[in-house]
């Protein structure tokens, strides 16, 4: 089965190391190599996602600039903290999670320098779609899959229902996957497996959150239909 992936937004950080080439000393037993001095610590820039839903996780980004103007990502080597802890928490790599409604201040420290950023956490009905994938050959009669990964929040009722509806290009219903969730919030993976119908041209999956008969419109990097085309004979 062929796989196609549509990934938007980053829940992961990539640390890029930059190596410096040094000059070698003269050859022979009297030769030596002196590494260049490290540049002094520069300023730190901190950017954090805001607002967050209760239960939503997203990554802050911390960068430090050296005396030579080089900018480095320091998420993996810096120290992280957040206050108040009841509003949000942050892990040792700078990923922050909303815990309760309010405003929390994230602090990052590295080599005697620090920076802060405020994160607003909202206790509202919400749906954030972070990643979507499709796995399908597109051939009629064969298995196809559409997935959505994201975060939900239910505050106006005791429960809600996550739905992933798959339709053809003309709007005809193909399949629906549902998952019931209780009051609160957190991460979810919603998957719809179905047989590819013939003659539909293309199929699209749409994710939503239904609370007491009301649909909550999704937000986030993939808050749109995810589609793939039918394979031609």
Kinemage of the C-alpha trace (Angstrom):
@kinemage 1
@onewidth
@group {chain A} dominant
@subgroup {mainchain}
@vectorlist {calphas} color= white
{ca unk a 1} P 0.000 0.000 0.000
{ca unk a 2} L 1.301 3.417 -0.919
{ca unk a 3} L 1.428 6.001 1.822
{ca unk a 4} L 1.007 9.750 1.578
{ca unk a 5} L 1.597 11.974 4.540
{ca unk a 6} L 0.430 15.525 5.171
{ca unk a 7} L 2.116 16.797 8.315
{ca unk a 8} L 1.715 20.374 9.491
{ca unk a 9} L 2.817 22.094 12.602
{ca unk a 10} L 5.591 20.876 14.817
{ca unk a 11} L 5.105 19.105 18.113
{ca unk a 12} L 8.812 18.094 17.935
{ca unk a 13} L 11.921 20.294 17.944
{ca unk a 14} L 14.996 19.693 15.837
{ca unk a 15} L 18.356 20.603 17.321
{ca unk a 16} L 20.878 21.539 14.675
{ca unk a 17} L 24.533 21.458 15.636
{ca unk a 18} L 26.976 23.664 13.798
{ca unk a 19} L 30.588 22.511 13.697
{ca unk a 20} L 33.523 24.919 13.363
{ca unk a 21} L 36.579 24.001 11.299
{ca unk a 22} L 39.858 24.728 13.048
{ca unk a 23} L 43.355 25.195 11.667
{ca unk a 24} L 45.912 22.481 12.307
{ca unk a 25} L 49.348 23.306 13.701
{ca unk a 26} L 52.683 22.406 12.164
{ca unk a 27} L 53.458 18.715 11.767
{ca unk a 28} L 55.968 16.918 13.972
{ca unk a 29} L 56.353 16.440 17.726
{ca unk a 30} L 56.495 20.188 18.433
{ca unk a 31} L 53.238 20.981 16.609
{ca unk a 32} L 50.041 21.904 18.537
{ca unk a 33} L 46.448 22.882 17.826
{ca unk a 34} L 44.722 25.617 19.808
{ca unk a 35} L 40.927 25.640 19.515
{ca unk a 36} L 39.334 29.051 18.928
{ca unk a 37} L 37.803 30.648 22.023
{ca unk a 38} L 34.080 30.214 22.548
{ca unk a 39} L 32.053 33.365 21.844
{ca unk a 40} L 30.457 34.967 24.909
{ca unk a 41} L 26.848 34.114 25.626
{ca unk a 42} L 24.444 36.315 23.719
{ca unk a 43} L 20.833 37.218 24.250
{ca unk a 44} L 18.067 34.628 24.412
{ca unk a 45} L 14.850 34.829 22.452
{ca unk a 46} L 11.878 32.817 23.714
{ca unk a 47} L 8.697 32.214 21.727
{ca unk a 48} L 5.862 30.136 23.210
{ca unk a 49} L 2.510 29.058 21.744
{ca unk a 50} L -0.531 30.931 22.938
{ca unk a 51} L -3.356 30.469 23.578
{ca unk a 52} L -3.523 26.800 24.581
{ca unk a 53} L -6.539 24.673 25.422
{ca unk a 54} L -6.632 22.871 28.752
{ca unk a 55} L -4.807 19.608 28.013
{ca unk a 56} L -3.074 20.907 24.869
{ca unk a 57} L 0.690 20.495 24.430
{ca unk a 58} L 2.847 22.610 22.149
{ca unk a 59} L 6.521 23.549 21.979
{ca unk a 60} L 8.262 26.752 22.992
{ca unk a 61} L 11.339 27.734 21.016
{ca unk a 62} L 14.434 29.240 22.670
{ca unk a 63} L 17.373 30.552 20.670
{ca unk a 64} L 20.622 32.177 21.780
{ca unk a 65} L 22.797 34.498 19.706
{ca unk a 66} L 26.582 34.519 20.002
{ca unk a 67} L 29.018 37.392 19.617
{ca unk a 68} L 29.586 36.369 15.998
{ca unk a 69} L 25.870 36.619 15.240
{ca unk a 70} L 25.333 32.860 15.055
{ca unk a 71} L 21.928 31.806 16.393
{ca unk a 72} L 21.509 28.397 18.041
{ca unk a 73} L 18.473 26.513 19.274
{ca unk a 74} L 19.007 25.804 22.990
{ca unk a 75} L 15.843 23.890 23.931
{ca unk a 76} L 17.775 20.712 24.769
{ca unk a 77} L 20.511 22.340 26.856
{ca unk a 78} L 18.647 25.090 28.723
{ca unk a 79} L 16.812 24.975 32.051
{ca unk a 80} L 13.029 25.433 31.959
{ca unk a 81} L 10.443 26.477 34.538
{ca unk a 82} L 6.883 27.824 34.608
{ca unk a 83} L 4.677 29.560 37.172
{ca unk a 84} L 2.033 29.160 38.380
{ca unk a 85} L 2.297 25.383 38.037
{ca unk a 86} L -1.464 24.892 38.307
{ca unk a 87} L -1.995 26.820 35.048
{ca unk a 88} L 0.678 25.146 32.899
{ca unk a 89} L 3.627 22.792 33.046
{ca unk a 90} L 6.795 22.676 30.929
{ca unk a 91} L 9.131 19.739 30.355
{ca unk a 92} L 12.931 19.791 30.136
{ca unk a 93} L 12.827 20.431 26.384
{ca unk a 94} L 10.394 23.377 26.434
{ca unk a 95} L 7.126 21.615 25.598
{ca unk a 96} L 4.350 23.354 27.537
{ca unk a 97} L 0.964 21.854 28.478
{ca unk a 98} L -2.117 23.805 29.527
{ca unk a 99} L -3.582 22.675 32.877
{ca unk a 100} L -6.156 25.296 33.908
{ca unk a 101} L -7.531 28.610 32.692
{ca unk a 102} L -5.208 31.547 33.306
{ca unk a 103} L -1.852 33.006 32.337
{ca unk a 104} L 1.472 31.328 33.128
{ca unk a 105} L 5.001 32.622 32.655
{ca unk a 106} L 7.571 30.300 31.097
{ca unk a 107} L 11.254 30.977 31.887
{ca unk a 108} L 14.286 29.580 30.073
{ca unk a 109} L 17.828 29.971 31.435
{ca unk a 110} L 21.172 29.211 29.800
{ca unk a 111} L 24.753 30.244 30.618
{ca unk a 112} L 23.705 33.040 32.962
{ca unk a 113} L 21.084 34.479 30.634
{ca unk a 114} L 17.324 34.058 30.762
{ca unk a 115} L 14.136 35.033 28.985
{ca unk a 116} L 10.428 34.749 29.741
{ca unk a 117} L 7.199 34.459 27.768
{ca unk a 118} L 3.561 34.396 28.860
{ca unk a 119} L 1.245 31.562 27.857
{ca unk a 120} L -2.534 31.972 28.035
{ca unk a 121} L -4.563 28.820 28.763
{ca unk a 122} L -8.267 28.855 27.907
{ca unk a 123} L -10.964 26.611 29.379
{ca unk a 124} L -13.324 26.591 26.381
{ca unk a 125} L -14.864 24.040 24.046
{ca unk a 126} L -12.201 23.569 21.405
{ca unk a 127} L -10.609 21.316 18.814
{ca unk a 128} L -7.036 21.749 17.549
{ca unk a 129} L -5.947 19.549 14.633
{ca unk a 130} L -2.162 19.246 14.602
{ca unk a 131} L -1.313 16.378 12.212
{ca unk a 132} L -3.212 14.524 9.484
{ca unk a 133} L -2.131 11.483 7.466
{ca unk a 134} L -3.548 9.346 4.688
{ca unk a 135} L -2.566 5.800 3.764
{ca unk a 136} L -4.103 4.542 0.546
{ca unk a 137} L -3.333 3.113 -2.868
{ca unk a 138} L -6.432 4.887 -4.172
{ca unk a 139} L -7.551 1.720 -5.965
{ca unk a 140} L -11.230 0.813 -5.725
{ca unk a 141} L -11.991 -1.922 -3.210
{ca unk a 142} L -8.732 -1.587 -1.295
{ca unk a 143} L -8.337 -0.404 2.287
{ca unk a 144} L -7.718 3.299 2.910
{ca unk a 145} L -7.059 5.181 6.137
{ca unk a 146} L -7.340 8.802 7.199
{ca unk a 147} L -5.967 9.890 10.606
{ca unk a 148} L -6.142 13.099 12.630
{ca unk a 149} L -3.976 13.794 15.681
{ca unk a 150} L -4.798 16.777 17.880
{ca unk a 151} L -6.258 18.130 21.121
{ca unk a 152} L -9.807 18.578 22.360
{ca unk a 153} L -11.426 20.458 25.241
{ca unk a 154} L -14.979 19.989 26.573
{ca unk a 155} L -16.189 22.436 29.249
{ca unk a 156} L -19.851 23.233 28.458
{ca unk a 157} L -21.153 19.666 28.904
{ca unk a 158} L -20.289 16.394 30.592
{ca unk a 159} L -19.214 14.770 27.329
{ca unk a 160} L -18.664 15.276 23.618
{ca unk a 161} L -18.033 13.227 20.480
{ca unk a 162} L -15.063 13.428 18.123
{ca unk a 163} L -16.019 12.578 14.548
{ca unk a 164} L -14.072 11.861 11.381
{ca unk a 165} L -16.400 11.836 8.373
{ca unk a 166} L -15.167 10.654 4.962
{ca unk a 167} L -17.028 11.798 1.851
{ca unk a 168} L -16.532 11.575 -1.897
{ca unk a 169} L -15.903 14.560 -4.149
{ca unk a 170} L -19.649 14.954 -4.793
{ca unk a 171} L -20.436 14.964 -1.065
{ca unk a 172} L -21.681 11.378 -0.778
{ca unk a 173} L -21.090 9.774 2.622
{ca unk a 174} L -18.510 6.962 2.712
{ca unk a 175} L -17.710 6.321 6.385
{ca unk a 176} L -17.816 7.896 9.850
{ca unk a 177} L -15.561 7.155 12.839
{ca unk a 178} L -16.586 8.381 16.300
{ca unk a 179} L -14.974 8.588 19.714
{ca unk a 180} L -16.770 9.759 22.855
{ca unk a 181} L -14.813 11.979 25.265
{ca unk a 182} L -15.670 13.223 28.745
{ca unk a 183} L -15.465 16.706 30.234
{ca unk a 184} L -11.885 17.975 30.259
{ca unk a 185} L -9.238 17.961 27.584
{ca unk a 186} L -6.302 16.091 26.161
{ca unk a 187} L -4.701 14.562 23.107
{ca unk a 188} L -6.515 12.264 20.691
{ca unk a 189} L -5.892 10.124 17.636
{ca unk a 190} L -8.955 9.635 15.429
{ca unk a 191} L -8.703 7.041 12.645
{ca unk a 192} L -11.138 6.059 9.900
{ca unk a 193} L -10.531 2.844 7.928
{ca unk a 194} L -12.722 2.226 4.875
{ca unk a 195} L -12.796 0.564 1.475
{ca unk a 196} L -12.115 2.872 -1.419
{ca unk a 197} L -15.276 3.115 -3.538
{ca unk a 198} L -15.133 3.100 -7.334
{ca unk a 199} L -15.808 6.097 -9.519
{ca unk a 200} L -15.657 8.766 -6.808
{ca unk a 201} L -12.700 10.710 -8.209
{ca unk a 202} L -11.396 11.647 -4.760
{ca unk a 203} L -12.262 11.280 -1.076
{ca unk a 204} L -11.855 13.737 1.801
{ca unk a 205} L -11.887 13.384 5.576
{ca unk a 206} L -13.145 16.101 7.921
{ca unk a 207} L -12.671 16.022 11.709
{ca unk a 208} L -14.967 17.800 14.169
{ca unk a 209} L -16.083 17.870 17.798
{ca unk a 210} L -19.807 17.607 18.605
{ca unk a 211} L -21.053 18.794 21.995
{ca unk a 212} L -24.785 18.589 22.824
{ca unk a 213} L -25.670 18.567 19.133
{ca unk a 214} L -23.417 21.554 18.359
{ca unk a 215} L -20.353 21.189 16.166
{ca unk a 216} L -17.153 22.922 17.268
{ca unk a 217} L -15.171 24.179 14.289
{ca unk a 218} L -11.563 22.937 14.322
{ca unk a 219} L -8.498 25.160 14.389
{ca unk a 220} L -4.809 24.364 13.999
{ca unk a 221} L -2.333 23.551 11.212
{ca unk a 222} L -4.603 20.992 9.472
{ca unk a 223} L -8.043 22.459 10.166
{ca unk a 224} L -9.234 21.603 6.680
{ca unk a 225} L -10.393 18.535 4.728
{ca unk a 226} L -7.656 15.976 4.031
{ca unk a 227} L -8.083 14.422 0.574
{ca unk a 228} L -6.542 11.935 -1.826
{ca unk a 229} L -7.401 10.977 -5.396
{ca unk a 230} L -8.775 7.702 -6.720
{ca unk a 231} L -6.161 5.739 -8.665
{ca unk a 232} L -6.835 5.579 -12.377
{ca unk a 233} L -7.002 2.116 -13.976
